[in-house]
Amino acid sequence: MFATDRVRLRPPTPDDAPSMFRLYGDPELHLVTDGGPFVPRHVGQVRGRLEKQLTEPPDGQIVVSLLAETVADGTFLGGGALWGINAFNQYAHLGISLLPEARGQGYGTEVIRLFCRYGFRNRNLRRLELETVASNTAMRRTAESCGFTHEGTLRERKYDGDGFVDMVIYGLLRRDWTP
């Protein structure tokens, strides 16, 4: 679907359930990537959800979730999404999650750039927003290297398992995007 020399994004299939379970079944990762409480799930439930998405796609496509894998051998790296897509105002939020062994190798930058390309070129969006906990320096550096601008800090916005921490907001306008 969308690819660089190293990374490919593609829609998930039910056969991806074990990989997705491995990524999204991590309660510690959930604390920093999701706004709600962690609910343990079985890999079968993940598969069921993926099967349902094949027959009943979300109305209006307000969320587009794609998996990231290596081009060379299809190794699962993680996933990402454009969510909260607002077609009228032409913006969406962007988020990614990578397996621990995929971090620190530049994959995140490639995944974000591919989502930017999809959002700006294929969804005709005008703006993309990215939020992360203020202590996530790797994500902050990645956002900035992809052209995002730090636009603000929401104090004590997110519970991280130990207390409430600040969230930072980054934005990228289509006119500032470098394909």
C-alpha positions as CSV (number, residue, x, y, z in Angstrom):
1,M,0.0,0.0,0.0
2,F,2.4,2.7,1.2
3,A,6.1,1.9,1.5
4,T,9.6,3.2,1.8
5,D,12.7,1.0,1.0
6,R,12.4,-0.5,4.5
7,V,8.8,-0.1,5.8
8,R,5.4,-0.9,4.4
9,L,2.0,0.0,5.8
10,R,-1.0,-2.2,5.1
11,P,-4.4,-2.9,6.5
12,P,-4.5,-5.6,9.2
13,T,-6.1,-9.0,8.6
14,P,-7.4,-11.5,11.1
15,D,-4.1,-13.4,10.7
16,D,-2.3,-10.4,12.3
17,A,-4.1,-11.0,15.6
18,P,-1.1,-12.6,17.4
19,S,1.2,-9.7,16.4
20,M,-1.4,-7.1,17.4
21,F,-2.1,-8.8,20.6
22,R,1.6,-8.7,21.4
23,L,1.7,-4.9,20.8
24,Y,-1.6,-3.8,22.2
25,G,-1.8,-6.4,25.0
26,D,1.1,-4.7,26.9
27,P,-0.5,-2.9,29.9
28,E,2.6,-0.6,30.3
29,L,2.4,0.6,26.6
30,H,-1.3,1.0,26.9
31,L,-0.8,3.5,29.7
32,V,1.1,5.9,27.4
33,T,-0.7,5.2,24.1
34,D,-4.4,5.0,25.1
35,G,-6.7,7.3,26.9
36,G,-8.7,4.7,28.7
37,P,-8.1,1.9,31.2
38,F,-6.4,-1.3,30.1
39,V,-8.7,-4.2,29.7
40,P,-7.0,-7.6,29.3
41,R,-8.0,-9.4,26.1
42,H,-7.4,-12.8,24.7
43,V,-5.8,-13.1,21.2
44,G,-9.1,-14.6,20.0
45,Q,-10.9,-11.4,20.9
46,V,-8.4,-9.4,18.9
47,R,-8.9,-11.8,15.9
48,G,-12.7,-11.4,16.3
49,R,-12.4,-7.6,16.2
50,L,-10.3,-7.8,13.1
51,E,-12.8,-10.2,11.4
52,K,-15.6,-7.8,12.3
53,Q,-13.8,-4.9,10.8
54,L,-13.6,-6.8,7.5
55,T,-17.4,-7.1,7.3
56,E,-18.4,-4.0,9.1
57,P,-15.9,-1.1,8.5
58,P,-16.3,1.9,10.7
59,D,-19.0,4.4,9.5
60,G,-17.4,7.4,7.8
61,Q,-13.9,6.0,8.2
62,I,-13.1,8.3,11.1
63,V,-10.2,6.0,12.0
64,V,-7.7,4.4,9.6
65,S,-5.5,1.8,11.2
66,L,-2.6,0.3,9.4
67,L,0.2,-2.2,10.4
68,A,3.8,-1.5,9.8
69,E,6.1,-4.3,8.7
70,T,9.5,-4.6,7.0
71,V,9.6,-4.7,3.2
72,A,12.4,-7.2,3.2
73,D,10.7,-10.0,5.1
74,G,7.3,-8.8,6.4
75,T,8.5,-8.7,10.1
76,F,5.8,-7.0,12.2
77,L,7.1,-3.6,13.6
78,G,3.9,-2.1,15.0
79,G,1.0,0.0,13.9
80,G,-0.4,3.4,13.6
81,A,-3.6,5.2,12.9
82,L,-5.1,8.4,11.7
83,W,-8.0,8.9,14.1
84,G,-10.6,11.6,14.8
85,I,-10.6,12.4,11.1
86,N,-12.6,15.6,10.5
87,A,-13.3,15.9,6.8
88,F,-15.0,19.3,7.1
89,N,-12.1,21.0,8.9
90,Q,-9.6,18.7,7.1
91,Y,-7.6,17.5,10.1
92,A,-6.8,14.3,11.9
93,H,-4.7,12.9,14.8
94,L,-1.8,10.6,14.1
95,G,-0.5,8.0,16.5
96,I,2.0,5.1,16.2
97,S,3.1,2.2,18.4
98,L,6.2,0.1,17.7
99,L,7.4,-3.1,19.4
100,P,10.3,-2.5,21.7
101,E,12.7,-4.3,19.4
102,A,11.7,-2.0,16.5
103,R,12.4,1.2,18.4
104,G,15.5,3.3,17.9
105,Q,16.1,2.2,14.4
106,G,14.4,5.0,12.4
107,Y,11.3,2.9,11.7
108,G,9.1,5.4,13.6
109,T,10.2,8.3,11.4
110,E,9.4,6.3,8.3
111,V,6.0,5.2,9.6
112,I,5.0,8.8,10.5
113,R,6.1,10.1,7.1
114,L,4.0,7.4,5.4
115,F,1.0,8.4,7.4
116,C,1.6,12.1,6.6
117,R,1.7,11.2,2.9
118,Y,-1.5,9.2,3.2
119,G,-3.2,12.0,5.2
120,F,-2.2,14.9,3.0
121,R,-2.2,13.3,-0.4
122,N,-4.9,10.6,-0.2
123,R,-7.3,12.1,2.4
124,N,-6.7,15.7,1.3
125,L,-6.2,16.8,4.9
126,R,-4.9,20.2,5.8
127,R,-3.5,19.5,9.3
128,L,-2.2,16.5,11.3
129,E,-1.9,16.5,15.0
130,L,0.2,14.3,17.2
131,E,0.1,14.0,21.0
132,T,2.5,12.3,23.4
133,V,3.5,12.4,27.0
134,A,6.1,15.1,27.6
135,S,8.6,12.5,28.8
136,N,8.6,10.6,25.5
137,T,11.7,12.2,24.1
138,A,12.0,9.7,21.3
139,M,8.6,10.5,20.0
140,R,9.1,14.2,20.4
141,R,12.4,14.0,18.4
142,T,10.7,11.9,15.7
143,A,7.8,14.4,15.4
144,E,10.2,17.3,15.1
145,S,12.3,15.5,12.5
146,C,9.2,14.9,10.5
147,G,8.4,18.6,10.4
148,F,5.9,18.8,13.3
149,T,5.9,21.9,15.4
150,H,5.4,21.9,19.2
151,E,2.2,23.8,19.7
152,G,1.6,23.4,23.4
153,T,1.6,21.5,26.6
154,L,-1.5,20.2,28.4
155,R,-0.5,20.1,32.1
156,E,-1.3,16.8,34.0
157,R,-3.5,15.6,31.1
158,K,-2.6,11.9,31.1
159,Y,-2.5,9.2,33.7
160,D,0.7,7.1,33.2
161,G,0.2,4.5,36.0
162,D,2.1,6.5,38.6
163,G,0.3,9.8,38.4
164,F,-0.8,12.5,36.0
165,V,1.8,13.8,33.5
166,D,1.9,16.5,30.9
167,M,1.0,15.9,27.3
168,V,2.6,17.8,24.4
169,I,0.8,18.6,21.2
170,Y,2.5,18.8,17.8
171,G,1.0,20.0,14.6
172,L,1.9,19.8,10.9
173,L,0.2,21.8,8.2
174,R,0.1,20.5,4.7
175,R,1.8,23.7,3.5
176,D,4.8,22.9,5.8
177,W,4.9,19.2,4.9
178,T,7.9,18.0,2.9
179,P,7.0,14.9,1.0
